[in-house]
Amino acid sequence: MTMGRVLVTGATGFIGRWSVPALLRLGYEVHAVSSGTGAPAAQADAVAAHGGKRASWHAANLLDGASIERIVDAVRPSHLLHFAWIATPGVYSTSADNERWRRASECLFDRFVAAGGRRIVAAGSCAEYDWTQAGVCHETTTPLVDPDAPRVTPYAAAKRRLASRLSELDRSDAVAAAWGRIFFQFGPFEHPERLVASVIGRLLQGLPADCTPGSQIRSFLHVADVGEAFVQLLDSDVRGPVNVGSAQRVSVAELVRLIARQAGHPELIRLGARAAPPDEPALLVPSLARLHAEVGWQPRFTLDRAVADTLAWHRARAAS
């Protein structure tokens, strides 16, 4: 039986691609949106197949209001899973495109509601928390950034404003909505400039991997688990903000050493060769009571398995 008709944005992205097979497994009719023209990337299409079922793929520019109107009116979804956003490392945090994505996302939400949609789940970020007061981040008690404060990044400000707009829609009962605040993730298809992918890339070439001292404690989750957590959140009746991350706390240095041991090159890790980013908290991890108790979700990957799976993917890609 079909559980509902879901529109997935960012469906070929790092996290979004993993939500598609999970939705198919639950029996949803999946309509996946890609920004490219023509068919989606072959690897995204392959991972979307399940039991002979496939998602329907649509090309759309979600930064264009007319395109949003066309895709929503054509699909008439009952559910919306919204990942699409700018995410390029070294660019996304300060880009003016964050504000464009906020406005486009609000347009998408409004059109979805007008078309009779019932349930929205959208991707937020741990960057919404005030890192000067962070540690263990609780959805309702840990302070959030002020989007109008001078030192807040455009990314964090845009996510905060969009979360507020979604909360307004939820409070008005126009739609049942949840907001997943993502912490840290890695896995297949990761951008090569992100931490884990960059370290693996160096090690597999036999080159030194220069890292920061790595003393900061974080929560790292396999990206497939992130995508599946969002699907379970969408399939639940939980509303409001929900942290999405791992209960396993680990320092960045421990993670990098684990990668190096599994890659067989522990001698190539150079901790402290790079300066630590300024203003990073020593501890930044999520409280997961809502995700585990209310949503009822648990990860499939331990940290060891997540690293092994990611290494295997990179090795296979390098070999091909």
LUMTOR-359348 format. One record per residue (C-alpha): residue number from 1; residue in one letter; x, y, z. Coordinates in pm, 1 decimal, padded with zeros to 6 digits. Layout:
+------+------+----------+----------+----------+
: resi : resn :        u :        v :        w :
+------+------+----------+----------+----------+
:  NUM :    a :        X :        Y :        Z :
...
+------+------+----------+----------+----------+
! end
This chain:
+------+------+----------+----------+----------+
: resi : resn :        u :        v :        w :
+------+------+----------+----------+----------+
:    1 :    m :  00000.0 :  00000.0 :  00000.0 :
:    2 :    t :  00114.1 :  00353.1 : -00071.5 :
:    3 :    m :  00179.0 :  00544.0 :  00252.4 :
:    4 :    g :  00162.9 :  00879.8 :  00077.5 :
:    5 :    r :  00314.2 :  01076.1 : -00205.8 :
:    6 :    v :  00637.0 :  01245.8 : -00100.3 :
:    7 :    l :  00834.0 :  01514.8 : -00279.8 :
:    8 :    v :  01205.9 :  01496.1 : -00193.6 :
:    9 :    t :  01422.6 :  01798.0 : -00272.3 :
:   10 :    g :  01799.7 :  01768.1 : -00287.6 :
:   11 :    a :  01741.6 :  01404.8 : -00381.0 :
:   12 :    t :  02080.2 :  01363.9 : -00551.1 :
:   13 :    g :  02261.9 :  01539.0 : -00268.1 :
:   14 :    f :  02487.7 :  01396.4 :  00000.1 :
:   15 :    i :  02203.8 :  01322.2 :  00245.3 :
:   16 :    g :  01894.9 :  01332.3 :  00025.5 :
:   17 :    r :  01999.3 :  01039.5 : -00194.4 :
:   18 :    w :  01985.9 :  00805.9 :  00108.8 :
:   19 :    s :  01630.5 :  00902.8 :  00196.3 :
:   20 :    v :  01487.9 :  00781.1 : -00134.0 :
:   21 :    p :  01537.1 :  00402.1 : -00086.5 :
:   22 :    a :  01421.2 :  00429.8 :  00274.8 :
:   23 :    l :  01097.0 :  00593.8 :  00159.6 :
:   24 :    l :  01045.8 :  00325.0 : -00104.3 :
:   25 :    r :  01092.0 :  00053.8 :  00158.1 :
:   26 :    l :  00811.0 :  00207.3 :  00362.2 :
:   27 :    g :  00576.9 :  00210.0 :  00063.5 :
:   28 :    y :  00576.6 :  00579.2 : -00024.3 :
:   29 :    e :  00527.9 :  00699.3 : -00379.9 :
:   30 :    v :  00850.0 :  00896.3 : -00419.9 :
:   31 :    h :  00898.2 :  01199.3 : -00644.7 :
:   32 :    a :  01262.2 :  01307.3 : -00632.5 :
:   33 :    v :  01375.9 :  01650.2 : -00747.7 :
:   34 :    s :  01713.6 :  01705.2 : -00915.0 :
:   35 :    s :  01850.7 :  02043.8 : -01015.5 :
:   36 :    g :  02017.4 :  01903.4 : -01326.7 :
:   37 :    t :  01857.2 :  01871.5 : -01666.7 :
:   38 :    g :  01770.4 :  01523.1 : -01783.6 :
:   39 :    a :  01813.1 :  01205.2 : -01580.8 :
:   40 :    p :  01971.1 :  01213.1 : -01233.2 :
:   41 :    a :  02321.4 :  01082.8 : -01177.2 :
:   42 :    a :  02349.2 :  00708.7 : -01235.9 :
:   43 :    q :  02466.3 :  00638.2 : -00883.3 :
:   44 :    a :  02172.7 :  00824.1 : -00729.2 :
:   45 :    d :  01929.8 :  00639.4 : -00955.0 :
:   46 :    a :  02081.8 :  00304.4 : -00858.3 :
:   47 :    v :  02060.4 :  00369.3 : -00486.7 :
:   48 :    a :  01695.9 :  00473.2 : -00526.6 :
:   49 :    a :  01584.9 :  00132.3 : -00654.3 :
:   50 :    h :  01414.0 : -00100.5 : -00408.4 :
:   51 :    g :  01232.1 : -00422.5 : -00477.3 :
:   52 :    g :  01168.2 : -00327.7 : -00837.2 :
:   53 :    k :  01029.4 :  00010.6 : -00734.0 :
:   54 :    r :  01188.6 :  00333.7 : -00843.9 :
:   55 :    a :  01135.9 :  00694.7 : -00763.3 :
:   56 :    s :  00997.1 :  00929.6 : -01025.3 :
:   57 :    w :  01262.1 :  01191.0 : -01104.3 :
:   58 :    h :  01193.0 :  01554.3 : -01186.8 :
:   59 :    a :  01430.8 :  01830.5 : -01297.6 :
:   60 :    a :  01349.2 :  02165.4 : -01140.0 :
:   61 :    n :  01522.5 :  02487.4 : -01039.4 :
:   62 :    l :  01387.7 :  02539.1 : -00689.0 :
:   63 :    l :  01530.8 :  02890.9 : -00674.4 :
:   64 :    d :  01268.7 :  02987.1 : -00932.5 :
:   65 :    g :  00914.4 :  03045.4 : -00808.6 :
:   66 :    a :  00753.1 :  02933.5 : -01132.5 :
:   67 :    s :  00945.2 :  02604.2 : -01121.1 :
:   68 :    i :  00829.6 :  02545.8 : -00763.7 :
:   69 :    e :  00469.7 :  02605.0 : -00866.2 :
:   70 :    r :  00498.0 :  02365.9 : -01160.6 :
:   71 :    i :  00655.8 :  02078.5 : -00967.5 :
:   72 :    v :  00418.7 :  02099.8 : -00670.1 :
:   73 :    d :  00110.3 :  02131.5 : -00889.0 :
:   74 :    a :  00225.0 :  01839.6 : -01106.1 :
:   75 :    v :  00302.4 :  01603.4 : -00816.4 :
:   76 :    r :  00040.2 :  01716.2 : -00559.4 :
:   77 :    p :  00242.2 :  01559.9 : -00275.1 :
:   78 :    s :  00098.8 :  01473.7 :  00064.2 :
:   79 :    h :  00448.6 :  01487.4 :  00221.6 :
:   80 :    l :  00751.6 :  01710.0 :  00165.0 :
:   81 :    l :  01108.1 :  01614.4 :  00264.6 :
:   82 :    h :  01322.0 :  01921.2 :  00202.6 :
:   83 :    f :  01703.2 :  01894.7 :  00185.9 :
:   84 :    a :  01794.8 :  02124.2 : -00105.4 :
:   85 :    w :  02036.4 :  02403.0 : -00004.2 :
:   86 :    i :  02384.1 :  02533.0 : -00083.0 :
:   87 :    a :  02641.1 :  02301.6 :  00081.3 :
:   88 :    t :  02979.7 :  02359.3 : -00087.1 :
:   89 :    p :  03259.6 :  02342.7 :  00175.0 :
:   90 :    g :  03435.5 :  02674.0 :  00228.4 :
:   91 :    v :  03151.5 :  02857.4 :  00052.8 :
:   92 :    y :  02812.6 :  02772.5 :  00202.7 :
:   93 :    s :  02859.5 :  02935.1 :  00542.6 :
:   94 :    t :  02902.2 :  03289.9 :  00412.1 :
:   95 :    s :  02730.5 :  03273.7 :  00072.1 :
:   96 :    a :  02453.7 :  03515.5 : -00020.9 :
:   97 :    d :  02278.5 :  03212.5 : -00171.5 :
:   98 :    n :  02165.7 :  03117.9 :  00179.5 :
:   99 :    e :  01911.2 :  03398.0 :  00171.2 :
:  100 :    r :  01798.5 :  03292.2 : -00176.4 :
:  101 :    w :  01744.7 :  02938.6 : -00049.4 :
:  102 :    r :  01551.8 :  03065.9 :  00252.2 :
:  103 :    r :  01312.3 :  03262.5 :  00034.5 :
:  104 :    a :  01275.7 :  02975.9 : -00212.6 :
:  105 :    s :  01210.4 :  02730.7 :  00070.6 :
:  106 :    e :  00938.1 :  02951.2 :  00214.8 :
:  107 :    c :  00782.7 :  02970.4 : -00130.5 :
:  108 :    l :  00799.5 :  02590.3 : -00154.9 :
:  109 :    f :  00634.2 :  02547.3 :  00187.3 :
:  110 :    d :  00355.1 :  02790.9 :  00102.6 :
:  111 :    r :  00286.6 :  02625.6 : -00231.8 :
:  112 :    f :  00288.7 :  02280.8 : -00072.8 :
:  113 :    v :  00031.7 :  02389.9 :  00186.6 :
:  114 :    a : -00184.8 :  02557.2 : -00077.1 :
:  115 :    a : -00182.7 :  02233.0 : -00279.2 :
:  116 :    g : -00317.9 :  02036.2 :  00017.0 :
:  117 :    g :  00006.5 :  01893.0 :  00155.8 :
:  118 :    r : -00012.6 :  01751.4 :  00507.7 :
:  119 :    r :  00340.5 :  01689.8 :  00641.9 :
:  120 :    i :  00673.4 :  01875.9 :  00605.6 :
:  121 :    v :  01012.1 :  01768.5 :  00738.2 :
:  122 :    a :  01305.5 :  01996.5 :  00653.4 :
:  123 :    a :  01678.4 :  01991.0 :  00721.2 :
:  124 :    g :  01823.6 :  02232.3 :  00972.2 :
:  125 :    s :  02170.0 :  02243.1 :  01127.1 :
:  126 :    c :  02357.1 :  02237.1 :  01456.1 :
:  127 :    a :  02491.2 :  02576.8 :  01339.7 :
:  128 :    e :  02159.3 :  02716.6 :  01466.0 :
:  129 :    y :  02273.3 :  02664.6 :  01825.0 :
:  130 :    d :  02469.6 :  02937.8 :  02000.1 :
:  131 :    w :  02812.4 :  02774.4 :  02005.3 :
:  132 :    t :  02933.6 :  03007.5 :  02280.7 :
:  133 :    q :  02684.0 :  02833.2 :  02511.3 :
:  134 :    a :  02677.8 :  02492.7 :  02344.4 :
:  135 :    g :  02791.9 :  02158.6 :  02481.0 :
:  136 :    v :  02520.5 :  01899.6 :  02485.7 :
:  137 :    c :  02256.0 :  02064.1 :  02268.4 :
:  138 :    h :  01891.8 :  02022.5 :  02367.3 :
:  139 :    e :  01624.5 :  02120.7 :  02115.1 :
:  140 :    t :  01420.1 :  02339.2 :  02349.5 :
:  141 :    t :  01663.3 :  02455.9 :  02618.5 :
:  142 :    t :  01997.9 :  02526.4 :  02447.5 :
:  143 :    p :  02013.9 :  02888.1 :  02325.6 :
:  144 :    l :  01989.5 :  02947.4 :  01951.1 :
:  145 :    v :  02170.2 :  03212.1 :  01749.9 :
:  146 :    d :  02004.5 :  03547.0 :  01688.4 :
:  147 :    p :  01978.5 :  03570.7 :  01307.3 :
:  148 :    d :  02020.0 :  03949.8 :  01332.2 :
:  149 :    a :  02337.2 :  03939.0 :  01540.3 :
:  150 :    p :  02643.8 :  04079.2 :  01357.9 :
:  151 :    r :  02869.7 :  03772.0 :  01388.8 :
:  152 :    v :  02610.1 :  03510.9 :  01286.9 :
:  153 :    t :  02688.4 :  03349.3 :  00953.2 :
:  154 :    p :  02443.1 :  03387.7 :  00663.1 :
:  155 :    y :  02395.9 :  03010.2 :  00672.1 :
:  156 :    a :  02295.1 :  02995.8 :  01038.0 :
:  157 :    a :  02076.6 :  03306.5 :  01004.4 :
:  158 :    a :  01890.5 :  03170.5 :  00702.8 :
:  159 :    k :  01831.3 :  02832.7 :  00866.9 :
:  160 :    r :  01702.8 :  03000.2 :  01184.2 :
:  161 :    r :  01460.2 :  03218.5 :  00990.2 :
:  162 :    l :  01333.0 :  02924.9 :  00786.0 :
:  163 :    a :  01285.2 :  02716.2 :  01100.0 :
:  164 :    s :  01077.9 :  02998.5 :  01248.2 :
:  165 :    r :  00860.3 :  03015.1 :  00936.6 :
:  166 :    l :  00802.8 :  02638.7 :  00943.6 :
:  167 :    s :  00714.7 :  02658.7 :  01313.1 :
:  168 :    e :  00454.1 :  02925.0 :  01232.7 :
:  169 :    l :  00293.3 :  02696.7 :  00975.3 :
:  170 :    d :  00291.7 :  02412.1 :  01226.2 :
:  171 :    r :  00138.9 :  02621.3 :  01506.3 :
:  172 :    s : -00136.9 :  02738.3 :  01273.0 :
:  173 :    d : -00216.2 :  02372.8 :  01190.6 :
:  174 :    a : -00175.1 :  02452.5 :  00822.3 :
:  175 :    v :  00057.7 :  02151.5 :  00814.8 :
:  176 :    a :  00225.7 :  01910.2 :  01058.9 :
:  177 :    a :  00596.0 :  01995.9 :  01052.3 :
:  178 :    a :  00928.3 :  01884.1 :  01198.0 :
:  179 :    w :  01276.0 :  02034.1 :  01165.7 :
:  180 :    g :  01579.6 :  01802.8 :  01180.1 :
:  181 :    r :  01890.5 :  01972.2 :  01317.8 :
:  182 :    i :  02181.5 :  01781.6 :  01162.6 :
:  183 :    f :  02511.3 :  01749.7 :  01345.3 :
:  184 :    f :  02813.5 :  01587.0 :  01172.9 :
:  185 :    q :  02811.3 :  01311.6 :  00911.4 :
:  186 :    f :  03034.8 :  01138.7 :  00657.4 :
:  187 :    g :  03014.5 :  00856.3 :  00406.7 :
:  188 :    p :  02996.4 :  00776.0 :  00035.3 :
:  189 :    f :  02957.7 :  01067.0 : -00208.8 :
:  190 :    e :  03100.0 :  01315.8 :  00042.1 :
:  191 :    h :  03255.5 :  01630.9 : -00102.7 :
:  192 :    p :  03633.7 :  01571.6 : -00131.5 :
:  193 :    e :  03712.7 :  01884.0 :  00071.6 :
:  194 :    r :  03517.9 :  01773.9 :  00378.2 :
:  195 :    l :  03709.8 :  01627.0 :  00672.4 :
:  196 :    v :  03670.8 :  01250.7 :  00632.0 :
:  197 :    a :  03679.9 :  01246.7 :  00253.0 :
:  198 :    s :  03988.0 :  01468.6 :  00242.2 :
:  199 :    v :  04177.1 :  01253.2 :  00493.8 :
:  200 :    i :  04085.6 :  00931.9 :  00311.0 :
:  201 :    g :  04184.4 :  01084.1 : -00021.2 :
:  202 :    r :  04531.0 :  01167.7 :  00107.5 :
:  203 :    l :  04584.5 :  00832.3 :  00276.7 :
:  204 :    l :  04480.8 :  00627.9 : -00025.9 :
:  205 :    q :  04739.6 :  00818.0 : -00229.4 :
:  206 :    g :  05005.3 :  00747.0 :  00031.8 :
:  207 :    l :  05032.1 :  01117.2 :  00116.4 :
:  208 :    p :  05048.4 :  01284.5 :  00461.1 :
:  209 :    a :  04717.6 :  01414.0 :  00597.3 :
:  210 :    d :  04772.5 :  01742.9 :  00779.0 :
:  211 :    c :  04508.8 :  01790.1 :  01048.7 :
:  212 :    t :  04430.0 :  02022.0 :  01337.1 :
:  213 :    p :  04505.2 :  01898.0 :  01690.4 :
:  214 :    g :  04151.7 :  01755.8 :  01682.5 :
:  215 :    s :  04072.1 :  01784.0 :  02052.8 :
:  216 :    q :  03712.9 :  01898.7 :  01996.8 :
:  217 :    i :  03443.7 :  01639.8 :  02079.2 :
:  218 :    r :  03177.3 :  01579.9 :  01817.1 :
:  219 :    s :  02899.9 :  01341.2 :  01708.6 :
:  220 :    f :  02964.9 :  01168.7 :  01373.5 :
:  221 :    l :  02699.9 :  00965.1 :  01191.6 :
:  222 :    h :  02709.3 :  00765.7 :  00867.2 :
:  223 :    v :  02523.6 :  00967.5 :  00605.7 :
:  224 :    a :  02291.2 :  00676.3 :  00521.1 :
:  225 :    d :  02174.8 :  00679.8 :  00882.7 :
:  226 :    v :  02109.5 :  01053.4 :  00856.1 :
:  227 :    g :  01891.3 :  01005.1 :  00548.3 :
:  228 :    e :  01702.5 :  00719.0 :  00712.0 :
:  229 :    a :  01651.2 :  00915.5 :  01034.4 :
:  230 :    f :  01481.2 :  01190.4 :  00834.7 :
:  231 :    v :  01253.9 :  00934.7 :  00669.1 :
:  232 :    q :  01149.9 :  00790.9 :  01004.9 :
:  233 :    l :  01087.1 :  01144.0 :  01129.8 :
:  234 :    l :  00870.8 :  01213.8 :  00823.8 :
:  235 :    d :  00680.1 :  00889.9 :  00884.2 :
:  236 :    s :  00612.1 :  00981.3 :  01248.0 :
:  237 :    d :  00376.0 :  01232.8 :  01403.2 :
:  238 :    v :  00658.6 :  01413.4 :  01588.1 :
:  239 :    r :  00656.2 :  01790.4 :  01541.7 :
:  240 :    g :  00906.1 :  02068.0 :  01606.0 :
:  241 :    p :  01287.8 :  02055.2 :  01620.8 :
:  242 :    v :  01462.2 :  01716.6 :  01646.1 :
:  243 :    n :  01838.9 :  01668.8 :  01668.9 :
:  244 :    v :  01985.9 :  01418.5 :  01421.5 :
:  245 :    g :  02324.5 :  01278.9 :  01519.4 :
:  246 :    s :  02512.4 :  01000.2 :  01692.8 :
:  247 :    a :  02512.2 :  00915.3 :  02061.8 :
:  248 :    q :  02878.4 :  00812.3 :  02029.8 :
:  249 :    r :  03102.4 :  01102.1 :  02126.1 :
:  250 :    v :  03448.4 :  01109.0 :  01976.2 :
:  251 :    s :  03725.0 :  01362.6 :  01931.7 :
:  252 :    v :  03818.4 :  01463.1 :  01580.3 :
:  253 :    a :  04166.8 :  01324.4 :  01650.2 :
:  254 :    e :  04021.7 :  00984.4 :  01748.1 :
:  255 :    l :  03815.1 :  00974.2 :  01430.4 :
:  256 :    v :  04114.6 :  01059.5 :  01213.0 :
:  257 :    r :  04330.8 :  00795.7 :  01385.4 :
:  258 :    l :  04056.4 :  00535.3 :  01332.9 :
:  259 :    i :  04044.5 :  00616.4 :  00961.9 :
:  260 :    a :  04423.8 :  00590.2 :  00938.1 :
:  261 :    r :  04435.2 :  00253.7 :  01118.3 :
:  262 :    q :  04168.8 :  00105.8 :  00892.0 :
:  263 :    a :  04343.7 :  00249.7 :  00585.5 :
:  264 :    g :  04673.3 :  00093.0 :  00700.3 :
:  265 :    h :  04858.5 :  00426.3 :  00717.9 :
:  266 :    p :  04861.6 :  00556.1 :  01078.2 :
:  267 :    e :  05205.8 :  00708.5 :  01016.0 :
:  268 :    l :  05061.3 :  00953.3 :  00761.8 :
:  269 :    i :  04839.7 :  01142.2 :  01009.0 :
:  270 :    r :  04993.8 :  01471.0 :  01122.9 :
:  271 :    l :  04781.1 :  01605.7 :  01406.3 :
:  272 :    g :  04853.0 :  01968.1 :  01487.1 :
:  273 :    a :  04999.6 :  02044.1 :  01145.2 :
:  274 :    r :  04711.6 :  02286.2 :  01088.4 :
:  275 :    a :  04564.2 :  02540.9 :  01326.4 :
:  276 :    a :  04225.2 :  02465.3 :  01479.4 :
:  277 :    p :  03938.3 :  02677.5 :  01343.6 :
:  278 :    p :  03870.1 :  02979.7 :  01564.7 :
:  279 :    d :  03564.9 :  02994.3 :  01792.3 :
:  280 :    e :  03493.6 :  02620.3 :  01775.9 :
:  281 :    p :  03348.9 :  02481.0 :  02101.7 :
:  282 :    a :  03537.2 :  02203.7 :  02278.3 :
:  283 :    l :  03215.5 :  02001.7 :  02303.3 :
:  284 :    l :  02932.1 :  02009.2 :  02048.3 :
:  285 :    v :  02705.2 :  01704.7 :  02058.9 :
:  286 :    p :  02328.4 :  01649.0 :  02041.7 :
:  287 :    s :  02079.2 :  01539.1 :  02299.0 :
:  288 :    l :  01898.0 :  01257.7 :  02117.3 :
:  289 :    a :  01603.8 :  01193.3 :  02350.4 :
:  290 :    r :  01348.1 :  01306.8 :  02092.4 :
:  291 :    l :  01505.7 :  01114.2 :  01804.0 :
:  292 :    h :  01537.3 :  00790.1 :  01999.6 :
:  293 :    a :  01234.4 :  00795.5 :  02232.1 :
:  294 :    e :  00974.7 :  00987.7 :  02031.1 :
:  295 :    v :  01072.1 :  00910.1 :  01672.4 :
:  296 :    g :  01194.4 :  00563.1 :  01769.5 :
:  297 :    w :  01500.0 :  00572.0 :  01544.3 :
:  298 :    q :  01835.9 :  00399.8 :  01601.6 :
:  299 :    p :  02142.2 :  00398.8 :  01370.1 :
:  300 :    r :  02249.2 :  00095.5 :  01167.3 :
:  301 :    f :  02619.2 :  00190.2 :  01165.1 :
:  302 :    t :  02864.2 :  00197.3 :  01453.2 :
:  303 :    l :  03152.7 :  00438.2 :  01406.8 :
:  304 :    d :  03387.1 :  00150.7 :  01314.1 :
:  305 :    r :  03143.8 :  00019.3 :  01052.7 :
:  306 :    a :  03079.6 :  00367.3 :  00918.9 :
:  307 :    v :  03452.2 :  00424.6 :  00861.7 :
:  308 :    a :  03494.8 :  00078.6 :  00704.6 :
:  309 :    d :  03202.3 :  00132.9 :  00467.8 :
:  310 :    t :  03328.2 :  00476.7 :  00367.3 :
:  311 :    l :  03681.6 :  00348.9 :  00305.6 :
:  312 :    a :  03545.9 :  00062.8 :  00094.4 :
:  313 :    w :  03348.6 :  00307.9 : -00117.9 :
:  314 :    h :  03651.5 :  00533.7 : -00172.1 :
:  315 :    r :  03872.5 :  00236.8 : -00260.4 :
:  316 :    a :  03618.7 :  00105.9 : -00510.5 :
:  317 :    r :  03585.1 :  00448.9 : -00664.5 :
:  318 :    a :  03961.6 :  00489.7 : -00691.3 :
:  319 :    a :  03993.2 :  00146.4 : -00852.8 :
:  320 :    s :  03731.1 :  00229.6 : -01115.9 :
+------+------+----------+----------+----------+
! end
